[in-house]
């Protein structure tokens, strides 16, 4: 099925993303064949990635990745959210409930 998505990765404003953000969004978009569960896992892995000179998951003396969120907004369906309450490389993503709507 065709998916439409807006991807915001990192702490950069949408429209002014670095190459790391553009590359991650491109990789996620190329997986239109992935099931919903596979896509959650793909995104979680990308957000926990340390590879390259400008990784999505960062650790430093002055700043670093402190948490991470994946949000799914299906057309005509209920939103889903998973949250890692710590660096996503060591903290599992857990479902977040939106409560009764």
MIVO-173828 format. One record per atom (N, C-alpha, C): residue number from 0; residue in one letter; atom name; x, y, z. Coordinates in nm, 4 decimals. Layout:
N
    k  r   a         u         v         w
  NUM  A  CA         X         Y         Z
...
% end
This chain:
101
    k  r   a         u         v         w
    0  X   N    0.0819   -0.1202    0.0000
    0  X  CA    0.0000    0.0000    0.0000
    0  X   C    0.0855    0.1254    0.0000
    1  X   N    0.0365    0.2284   -0.0607
    1  X  CA    0.1106    0.3548   -0.0677
    1  X   C    0.0998    0.4270    0.0660
    2  X   N    0.2109    0.4799    0.1109
    2  X  CA    0.2136    0.5556    0.2361
    2  X   C    0.2509    0.7000    0.2063
    3  X   N    0.1907    0.7899    0.2771
    3  X  CA    0.2272    0.9302    0.2705
    3  X   C    0.2854    0.9651    0.4062
    4  X   N    0.3955    1.0370    0.4071
    4  X  CA    0.4581    1.0641    0.5366
    4  X   C    0.5262    1.2000    0.5367
    5  X   N    0.5254    1.2603    0.6513
    5  X  CA    0.6094    1.3763    0.6794
    5  X   C    0.7061    1.3288    0.7853
    6  X   N    0.8335    1.3454    0.7592
    6  X  CA    0.9343    1.2932    0.8507
    6  X   C    1.0133    1.4093    0.9092
    7  X   N    1.0177    1.4148    1.0400
    7  X  CA    1.1034    1.5096    1.1092
    7  X   C    1.1974    1.4291    1.1966
    8  X   N    1.3240    1.4402    1.1715
    8  X  CA    1.4217    1.3629    1.2473
    8  X   C    1.5252    1.4593    1.3025
    9  X   N    1.5556    1.4438    1.4280
    9  X  CA    1.6570    1.5286    1.4889
    9  X   C    1.5946    1.6549    1.5439
   10  X   N    1.6764    1.7503    1.5729
   10  X  CA    1.6273    1.8742    1.6321
   10  X   C    1.6400    1.9909    1.5349
   11  X   N    1.6420    1.9617    1.4069
   11  X  CA    1.6521    2.0657    1.3066
   11  X   C    1.5148    2.0982    1.2513
   12  X   N    1.4867    2.2230    1.2176
   12  X  CA    1.3555    2.2574    1.1628
   12  X   C    1.3304    2.1857    1.0301
   13  X   N    1.2055    2.1404    1.0098
   13  X  CA    1.1700    2.0797    0.8814
   13  X   C    1.1938    2.1832    0.7728
   14  X   N    1.2590    2.1428    0.6675
   14  X  CA    1.2942    2.2332    0.5590
   14  X   C    1.4406    2.2733    0.5616
   15  X   N    1.5078    2.2510    0.6758
   15  X  CA    1.6492    2.2869    0.6874
   15  X   C    1.7294    2.1697    0.7420
   16  X   N    1.6911    2.0489    0.6992
   16  X  CA    1.7548    1.9288    0.7511
   16  X   C    1.8966    1.9117    0.6983
   17  X   N    1.9776    1.8485    0.7777
   17  X  CA    2.1130    1.8140    0.7356
   17  X   C    2.1075    1.6894    0.6486
   18  X   N    2.2189    1.6531    0.5920
   18  X  CA    2.2254    1.5334    0.5068
   18  X   C    2.1875    1.4081    0.5848
   19  X   N    2.2208    1.4012    0.7142
   19  X  CA    2.1851    1.2828    0.7935
   19  X   C    2.0343    1.2661    0.8010
   20  X   N    1.9615    1.3755    0.8131
   20  X  CA    1.8158    1.3707    0.8212
   20  X   C    1.7564    1.3352    0.6850
   21  X   N    1.8070    1.3976    0.5805
   21  X  CA    1.7586    1.3689    0.4456
   21  X   C    1.7827    1.2225    0.4107
   22  X   N    1.9000    1.1714    0.4436
   22  X  CA    1.9332    1.0322    0.4157
   22  X   C    1.8423    0.9367    0.4926
   23  X   N    1.8163    0.9647    0.6195
   23  X  CA    1.7296    0.8790    0.7004
   23  X   C    1.5864    0.8800    0.6471
   24  X   N    1.5365    0.9961    0.6114
   24  X  CA    1.4008    1.0047    0.5559
   24  X   C    1.3917    0.9303    0.4232
   25  X   N    1.4955    0.9399    0.3422
   25  X  CA    1.4977    0.8689    0.2135
   25  X   C    1.4951    0.7176    0.2360
   26  X   N    1.5764    0.6699    0.3299
   26  X  CA    1.5800    0.5254    0.3585
   26  X   C    1.4447    0.4758    0.4084
   27  X   N    1.3789    0.5515    0.4940
   27  X  CA    1.2467    0.5114    0.5443
   27  X   C    1.1447    0.5114    0.4310
   28  X   N    1.1497    0.6114    0.3442
   28  X  CA    1.0563    0.6206    0.2327
   28  X   C    1.0732    0.5102    0.1302
   29  X   N    1.1938    0.4572    0.1184
   29  X  CA    1.2202    0.3504    0.0225
   29  X   C    1.1609    0.2171    0.0668
   30  X   N    1.1160    0.2076    0.1897
   30  X  CA    1.0630    0.0814    0.2427
   30  X   C    0.9105    0.0760    0.2376
   31  X   N    0.8518    0.1172    0.1260
   31  X  CA    0.7063    0.1143    0.1130
   31  X   C    0.6517   -0.0275    0.1178
   32  X   N    0.7375   -0.1269    0.0990
   32  X  CA    0.6955   -0.2673    0.1045
   32  X   C    0.6942   -0.3221    0.2466
   33  X   N    0.7436   -0.2467    0.3421
   33  X  CA    0.7557   -0.2960    0.4797
   33  X   C    0.6193   -0.2988    0.5482
   34  X   N    0.6010   -0.3991    0.6329
   34  X  CA    0.4799   -0.4033    0.7150
   34  X   C    0.4906   -0.2936    0.8211
   35  X   N    0.3825   -0.2683    0.8887
   35  X  CA    0.3820   -0.1672    0.9936
   35  X   C    0.4845   -0.2001    1.1020
   36  X   N    0.4891   -0.3282    1.1440
   36  X  CA    0.5857   -0.3685    1.2468
   36  X   C    0.7293   -0.3528    1.1981
   37  X   N    0.7546   -0.3886    1.0717
   37  X  CA    0.8894   -0.3743    1.0157
   37  X   C    0.9298   -0.2276    1.0102
   38  X   N    0.8349   -0.1414    0.9779
   38  X  CA    0.8648    0.0014    0.9700
   38  X   C    0.8969    0.0584    1.1073
   39  X   N    0.8235    0.0165    1.2115
   39  X  CA    0.8562    0.0599    1.3483
   39  X   C    1.0000    0.0222    1.3816
   40  X   N    1.0373   -0.1032    1.3513
   40  X  CA    1.1722   -0.1518    1.3818
   40  X   C    1.2786   -0.0774    1.3019
   41  X   N    1.2499   -0.0518    1.1745
   41  X  CA    1.3427    0.0224    1.0893
   41  X   C    1.3673    0.1619    1.1467
   42  X   N    1.2607    0.2324    1.1809
   42  X  CA    1.2747    0.3680    1.2347
   42  X   C    1.3460    0.3679    1.3695
   43  X   N    1.3140    0.2721    1.4555
   43  X  CA    1.3819    0.2632    1.5856
   43  X   C    1.5315    0.2404    1.5651
   44  X   N    1.5674    0.1544    1.4719
   44  X  CA    1.7084    0.1286    1.4433
   44  X   C    1.7794    0.2504    1.3878
   45  X   N    1.7105    0.3239    1.3008
   45  X  CA    1.7710    0.4443    1.2436
   45  X   C    1.7950    0.5495    1.3524
   46  X   N    1.6995    0.5654    1.4431
   46  X  CA    1.7139    0.6656    1.5485
   46  X   C    1.8214    0.6282    1.6504
   47  X   N    1.8543    0.5005    1.6602
   47  X  CA    1.9575    0.4534    1.7533
   47  X   C    2.0948    0.4435    1.6883
   48  X   N    2.1054    0.4759    1.5616
   48  X  CA    2.2281    0.4570    1.4843
   48  X   C    2.3367    0.5571    1.5237
   49  X   N    2.4593    0.5074    1.5397
   49  X  CA    2.5755    0.5916    1.5720
   49  X   C    2.6722    0.6059    1.4548
   50  X   N    2.6413    0.5474    1.3403
   50  X  CA    2.7393    0.5425    1.2311
   50  X   C    2.7530    0.6768    1.1592
   51  X   N    2.8690    0.6951    1.1020
   51  X  CA    2.8981    0.8151    1.0236
   51  X   C    2.9424    0.9321    1.1089
   52  X   N    2.9854    1.0385    1.0434
   52  X  CA    3.0366    1.1544    1.1161
   52  X   C    2.9264    1.2397    1.1791
   53  X   N    2.8006    1.2224    1.1374
   53  X  CA    2.6894    1.3043    1.1872
   53  X   C    2.5715    1.2124    1.2198
   54  X   N    2.5831    1.1252    1.3235
   54  X  CA    2.4811    1.0238    1.3508
   54  X   C    2.3525    1.0823    1.4074
   55  X   N    2.2447    1.0041    1.3965
   55  X  CA    2.1174    1.0466    1.4546
   55  X   C    2.1204    1.0350    1.6071
   56  X   N    2.1814    0.9304    1.6603
   56  X  CA    2.1953    0.9139    1.8047
   56  X   C    2.3342    0.9634    1.8429
   57  X   N    2.3368    1.0636    1.9287
   57  X  CA    2.4642    1.1273    1.9638
   57  X   C    2.4897    1.1207    2.1136
   58  X   N    2.6168    1.1135    2.1469
   58  X  CA    2.6593    1.1170    2.2872
   58  X   C    2.7802    1.2087    2.2957
   59  X   N    2.7740    1.3054    2.3808
   59  X  CA    2.8855    1.3978    2.3932
   59  X   C    2.8936    1.4526    2.5345
   60  X   N    2.9966    1.5309    2.5583
   60  X  CA    3.0149    1.5887    2.6904
   60  X   C    2.9142    1.6987    2.7193
   61  X   N    2.8787    1.7764    2.6168
   61  X  CA    2.7909    1.8911    2.6387
   61  X   C    2.6458    1.8650    2.6010
   62  X   N    2.6209    1.7719    2.5114
   62  X  CA    2.4830    1.7404    2.4728
   62  X   C    2.4795    1.6024    2.4110
   63  X   N    2.3593    1.5509    2.3965
   63  X  CA    2.3418    1.4202    2.3359
   63  X   C    2.1947    1.3889    2.3198
   64  X   N    2.1658    1.2764    2.2611
   64  X  CA    2.0282    1.2334    2.2418
   64  X   C    1.9726    1.1869    2.3757
   65  X   N    1.8657    1.2497    2.4213
   65  X  CA    1.8097    1.2180    2.5531
   65  X   C    1.6806    1.1377    2.5457
   66  X   N    1.6140    1.1369    2.4321
   66  X  CA    1.4912    1.0605    2.4141
   66  X   C    1.4601    1.0567    2.2648
   67  X   N    1.3593    0.9780    2.2281
   67  X  CA    1.3241    0.9662    2.0871
   67  X   C    1.1777    0.9256    2.0754
   68  X   N    1.1116    0.9738    1.9705
   68  X  CA    0.9698    0.9471    1.9484
   68  X   C    0.9467    0.9023    1.8053
   69  X   N    0.8583    0.8041    1.7881
   69  X  CA    0.8113    0.7630    1.6556
   69  X   C    0.6599    0.7776    1.6596
   70  X   N    0.6047    0.8494    1.5646
   70  X  CA    0.4622    0.8766    1.5595
   70  X   C    0.4066    0.8289    1.4262
   71  X   N    0.2994    0.7535    1.4315
   71  X  CA    0.2328    0.7056    1.3099
   71  X   C    0.0941    0.7676    1.3049
   72  X   N    0.0631    0.8343    1.1928
   72  X  CA   -0.0655    0.8999    1.1740
   72  X   C   -0.1337    0.8410    1.0504
   73  X   N   -0.1951    0.7243    1.0650
   73  X  CA   -0.2577    0.6623    0.9490
   73  X   C   -0.3827    0.7396    0.9054
   74  X   N   -0.4022    0.7455    0.7742
   74  X  CA   -0.5218    0.8104    0.7222
   74  X   C   -0.6453    0.7365    0.7698
   75  X   N   -0.7350    0.8050    0.8353
   75  X  CA   -0.8595    0.7450    0.8793
   75  X   C   -0.8463    0.6515    0.9979
   76  X   N   -0.7293    0.6459    1.0581
   76  X  CA   -0.7085    0.5562    1.1720
   76  X   C   -0.6621    0.6313    1.2943
   77  X   N   -0.6513    0.5595    1.4024
   77  X  CA   -0.6055    0.6191    1.5276
   77  X   C   -0.4542    0.6395    1.5238
   78  X   N   -0.4047    0.7504    1.5780
   78  X  CA   -0.2598    0.7712    1.5830
   78  X   C   -0.1940    0.6710    1.6768
   79  X   N   -0.0696    0.6400    1.6485
   79  X  CA    0.0097    0.5520    1.7335
   79  X   C    0.1419    0.6215    1.7625
   80  X   N    0.1894    0.6029    1.8828
   80  X  CA    0.3153    0.6656    1.9219
   80  X   C    0.3967    0.5676    2.0044
   81  X   N    0.5274    0.5679    1.9795
   81  X  CA    0.6214    0.4930    2.0627
   81  X   C    0.7280    0.5916    2.1093
   82  X   N    0.7707    0.5755    2.2330
   82  X  CA    0.8627    0.6708    2.2945
   82  X   C    0.9734    0.5957    2.3671
   83  X   N    1.0961    0.6408    2.3467
   83  X  CA    1.2115    0.5909    2.4215
   83  X   C    1.2505    0.7008    2.5196
   84  X   N    1.2311    0.6754    2.6484
   84  X  CA    1.2561    0.7754    2.7519
   84  X   C    1.4027    0.7747    2.7942
   85  X   N    1.4891    0.7793    2.6963
   85  X  CA    1.6331    0.7783    2.7149
   85  X   C    1.6957    0.7638    2.5777
   86  X   N    1.8247    0.7588    2.5664
   86  X  CA    1.8871    0.7420    2.4348
   86  X   C    1.8323    0.6152    2.3675
   87  X   N    1.7883    0.6261    2.2414
   87  X  CA    1.7251    0.5116    2.1760
   87  X   C    1.8192    0.3944    2.1494
   88  X   N    1.9486    0.4143    2.1638
   88  X  CA    2.0435    0.3047    2.1452
   88  X   C    2.0444    0.2097    2.2644
   89  X   N    1.9955    0.2554    2.3812
   89  X  CA    1.9947    0.1721    2.5019
   89  X   C    1.8574    0.1650    2.5681
   90  X   N    1.7614    0.2411    2.5182
   90  X  CA    1.6286    0.2465    2.5775
   90  X   C    1.5257    0.1944    2.4785
   91  X   N    1.4486    0.0927    2.5146
   91  X  CA    1.3486    0.0416    2.4216
   91  X   C    1.2350    0.1414    2.4005
   92  X   N    1.1781    0.1379    2.2820
   92  X  CA    1.0596    0.2177    2.2520
   92  X   C    0.9387    0.1476    2.3117
   93  X   N    0.8534    0.2230    2.3793
   93  X  CA    0.7318    0.1692    2.4395
   93  X   C    0.6115    0.2423    2.3821
   94  X   N    0.5005    0.1714    2.3648
   94  X  CA    0.3792    0.2365    2.3158
   94  X   C    0.3299    0.3417    2.4144
   95  X   N    0.2729    0.4494    2.3620
   95  X  CA    0.2155    0.5554    2.4430
   95  X   C    0.0654    0.5589    2.4119
   96  X   N   -0.0147    0.5602    2.5158
   96  X  CA   -0.1592    0.5627    2.4977
   96  X   C   -0.2084    0.7068    2.4891
   97  X   N   -0.2999    0.7302    2.3963
   97  X  CA   -0.3611    0.8621    2.3846
   97  X   C   -0.4895    0.8684    2.4661
   98  X   N   -0.5284    0.7589    2.5301
   98  X  CA   -0.6507    0.7545    2.6096
   98  X   C   -0.7735    0.7506    2.5209
   99  X   N   -0.8876    0.7611    2.5822
   99  X  CA   -1.0137    0.7612    2.5059
   99  X   C   -1.0277    0.8918    2.4319
  100  X   N   -1.0722    0.8795    2.3075
  100  X  CA   -1.0856    1.0002    2.2244
  100  X   C   -1.2281    1.0239    2.1918
% end
